[in-house]
Amino acid sequence: MSYSIAIIGAGWYGCHLASSLDALGMETKVFEMNARPLHEASGNNQFRLHLGFHYARHYNTRMQSRDGYMRFMERYPSLSGQVVNNIYAVPEQDSLMDFLTYRLIMTASGIDFSEAIDIDFKINNIEGYLVTEERVLHTESARVYFKQRLGDRLIFNQKIESIEEKADKVYVNGECFDYVIDATWGHFRKPPMEVFYEPTILLYYESKDTREIFPALTFVDGPLCSIYPTEEASLYTLSSVPHTPIGRFSSSSEARAVRNQLNQEFVTSKVKQMEAQIAHYVPDFNERFRFVAPQFSIKTKPIASYDDRSCHVFKQGRVFSVMSGKIDTVFFATERILSMLESLENLQFAKVPSMLRQEIGSAEYFQG
Ligand SMILES: Cc1cc2nc3c(=O)[nH]c(=O)nc-3n(C[C@H](O)[C@H](O)[C@H](O)COP(=O)(O)OP(=O)(O)OC[C@H]3O[C@@H](n4cnc5c(N)ncnc54)[C@H](O)[C@@H]3O)c2cc1C
């Protein structure tokens, strides 16, 4: 069965959903309020194609990442790049978990790693480390890919203000569709789960020696920090669990207002805090790297005491909403939506009488 589906938001989720649903014969149209795809969180993050190493404390998130990573590599082979020496290190004092427990959780989760590299830079205060195959997302290639793939089904500079359900249809800014998918990460409508909005700051750094390839270095597990390469050679992001978040807000508009008024003084104080944190583990960080610019974004997070970044899909009337956690879970979102659509079709299917007795009666047990 084919449906017309409006998708609000051209982030990773909206674009992936549109191209997957199109391939199945649905008529999709993506409305994006900015002038290009992947303009908000999908273009302003740490660009890590997760495999599960970040989520030692959440089983579902780890499993979704492990499976999503493999599917991402199959479906979008040219939209991520290899990371040379991608290290997850467990600090001696500051981690919520000791190294052997961390290692055991990853082994039991079936997530591959090795321990076979020599670290050839100064690193302090760690208990142990694993080397992973996590990759870096290529955002600009993804923008070009989705623009080509979706063509004029991607409508830019169109902010959705209203959706209204009438009879068996739904009207999006007055235009009629069978269904709507809210893929705005909770910015159009708050998802039907408890969430908060967190403005964030990451810092871009470039290596002073552009011939040198510094590894990706992530300290786990808990209020720690990481340095991760980008798609651009010699350019890295520095992120910090305690210093990246800039407050916690119950509405998207409050979080946006805070993000949009941050000033130079604020950035300078964050640079100081984040450099002090990374220097505890990488003492010559400032000799190796030069600060380039801040990156601002907004995270929508579930209110939960545990570390849930798994993807959830909800359906209310003719409106689906997607609450993502990371980019690798785009496949999970598509499957949930398809399965919900199929179950709606099954509800409409009239039950037919059983033919079993008739079939049994006519069966021939003995032949010859
Ligand atoms: C600091 C930070 C670091 C992160 N690091 C990683 C990482 O390393 N790896 C990873 O996998 N994930 C990471 N994430 C999470 C990841 O960025 C998100 O899960 C993902 O980008 C969400 O994609 P999305 O398509 O749901 O939302 P978005 O990318 O936010 O897209 C939503 C789109 O909806 C549009 N929109 C909103 N309202 C309307 C409206 N009314 N009308 C029309 N359009 C509208 C917006 O303009 C936007 O383009 C990080 C996030 C942050 C903030």
PDBQT file of the ligand as one rigid body, heavy atoms in Angstrom, charges set to zero:
ROOT
HETATM    1  C1  LIG A 401      27.027  18.080  20.954  1.00  0.00    +0.000 C 
HETATM    2  C2  LIG A 401      26.434  16.868  20.292  1.00  0.00    +0.000 A 
HETATM    3  C3  LIG A 401      27.257  15.787  19.976  1.00  0.00    +0.000 A 
HETATM    4  C4  LIG A 401      26.719  14.645  19.358  1.00  0.00    +0.000 A 
HETATM    5  N1  LIG A 401      27.565  13.676  18.933  1.00  0.00    +0.000 NA
HETATM    6  C5  LIG A 401      27.075  12.651  18.190  1.00  0.00    +0.000 A 
HETATM    7  C6  LIG A 401      27.961  11.712  17.590  1.00  0.00    +0.000 A 
HETATM    8  O1  LIG A 401      29.192  11.823  17.689  1.00  0.00    +0.000 OA
HETATM    9  N2  LIG A 401      27.413  10.682  16.888  1.00  0.00    +0.000 N 
HETATM   10  C7  LIG A 401      26.046  10.538  16.752  1.00  0.00    +0.000 A 
HETATM   11  O2  LIG A 401      25.599   9.563  16.122  1.00  0.00    +0.000 OA
HETATM   12  N3  LIG A 401      25.186  11.444  17.276  1.00  0.00    +0.000 NA
HETATM   13  C8  LIG A 401      25.673  12.494  17.979  1.00  0.00    +0.000 A 
HETATM   14  N4  LIG A 401      24.813  13.434  18.480  1.00  0.00    +0.000 N 
HETATM   15  C9  LIG A 401      23.358  13.230  18.312  1.00  0.00    +0.000 C 
HETATM   16  C10 LIG A 401      22.947  13.520  16.871  1.00  0.00    +0.000 C 
HETATM   17  O3  LIG A 401      23.420  14.777  16.482  1.00  0.00    +0.000 OA
HETATM   18  C11 LIG A 401      21.409  13.472  16.802  1.00  0.00    +0.000 C 
HETATM   19  O4  LIG A 401      20.907  12.257  17.315  1.00  0.00    +0.000 OA
HETATM   20  C12 LIG A 401      20.918  13.573  15.356  1.00  0.00    +0.000 C 
HETATM   21  O5  LIG A 401      21.611  14.555  14.635  1.00  0.00    +0.000 OA
HETATM   22  C13 LIG A 401      19.434  13.894  15.371  1.00  0.00    +0.000 C 
HETATM   23  O6  LIG A 401      19.012  13.963  14.039  1.00  0.00    +0.000 OA
HETATM   24  P1  LIG A 401      17.545  14.432  13.704  1.00  0.00    +0.000 P 
HETATM   25  O7  LIG A 401      17.387  14.308  12.242  1.00  0.00    +0.000 OA
HETATM   26  O8  LIG A 401      16.594  13.693  14.599  1.00  0.00    +0.000 OA
HETATM   27  O9  LIG A 401      17.486  15.958  14.231  1.00  0.00    +0.000 OA
HETATM   28  P2  LIG A 401      18.163  17.284  13.598  1.00  0.00    +0.000 P 
HETATM   29  O10 LIG A 401      19.455  17.029  12.960  1.00  0.00    +0.000 OA
HETATM   30  O11 LIG A 401      18.118  18.316  14.686  1.00  0.00    +0.000 OA
HETATM   31  O12 LIG A 401      17.152  17.680  12.451  1.00  0.00    +0.000 OA
HETATM   32  C14 LIG A 401      15.895  18.231  12.711  1.00  0.00    +0.000 C 
HETATM   33  C15 LIG A 401      15.575  19.178  11.581  1.00  0.00    +0.000 C 
HETATM   34  O13 LIG A 401      14.234  19.656  11.764  1.00  0.00    +0.000 OA
HETATM   35  C16 LIG A 401      14.199  21.000  11.328  1.00  0.00    +0.000 C 
HETATM   36  N5  LIG A 401      13.013  21.629  11.933  1.00  0.00    +0.000 N 
HETATM   37  C17 LIG A 401      12.759  21.817  13.262  1.00  0.00    +0.000 A 
HETATM   38  N6  LIG A 401      11.530  22.387  13.431  1.00  0.00    +0.000 NA
HETATM   39  C18 LIG A 401      11.000  22.544  12.186  1.00  0.00    +0.000 A 
HETATM   40  C19 LIG A 401       9.774  23.053  11.699  1.00  0.00    +0.000 A 
HETATM   41  N7  LIG A 401       8.831  23.531  12.521  1.00  0.00    +0.000 N 
HETATM   42  N8  LIG A 401       9.559  23.085  10.360  1.00  0.00    +0.000 NA
HETATM   43  C20 LIG A 401      10.504  22.605   9.492  1.00  0.00    +0.000 A 
HETATM   44  N9  LIG A 401      11.704  22.096   9.910  1.00  0.00    +0.000 NA
HETATM   45  C21 LIG A 401      11.934  22.061  11.235  1.00  0.00    +0.000 A 
HETATM   46  C22 LIG A 401      15.518  21.580  11.810  1.00  0.00    +0.000 C 
HETATM   47  O14 LIG A 401      15.860  22.746  11.096  1.00  0.00    +0.000 OA
HETATM   48  C23 LIG A 401      16.467  20.413  11.564  1.00  0.00    +0.000 C 
HETATM   49  O15 LIG A 401      17.106  20.496  10.314  1.00  0.00    +0.000 OA
HETATM   50  C24 LIG A 401      25.316  14.580  19.101  1.00  0.00    +0.000 A 
HETATM   51  C25 LIG A 401      24.494  15.676  19.398  1.00  0.00    +0.000 A 
HETATM   52  C26 LIG A 401      25.046  16.817  19.960  1.00  0.00    +0.000 A 
HETATM   53  C27 LIG A 401      24.164  17.999  20.214  1.00  0.00    +0.000 C 
ENDROOT
TORSDOF 0
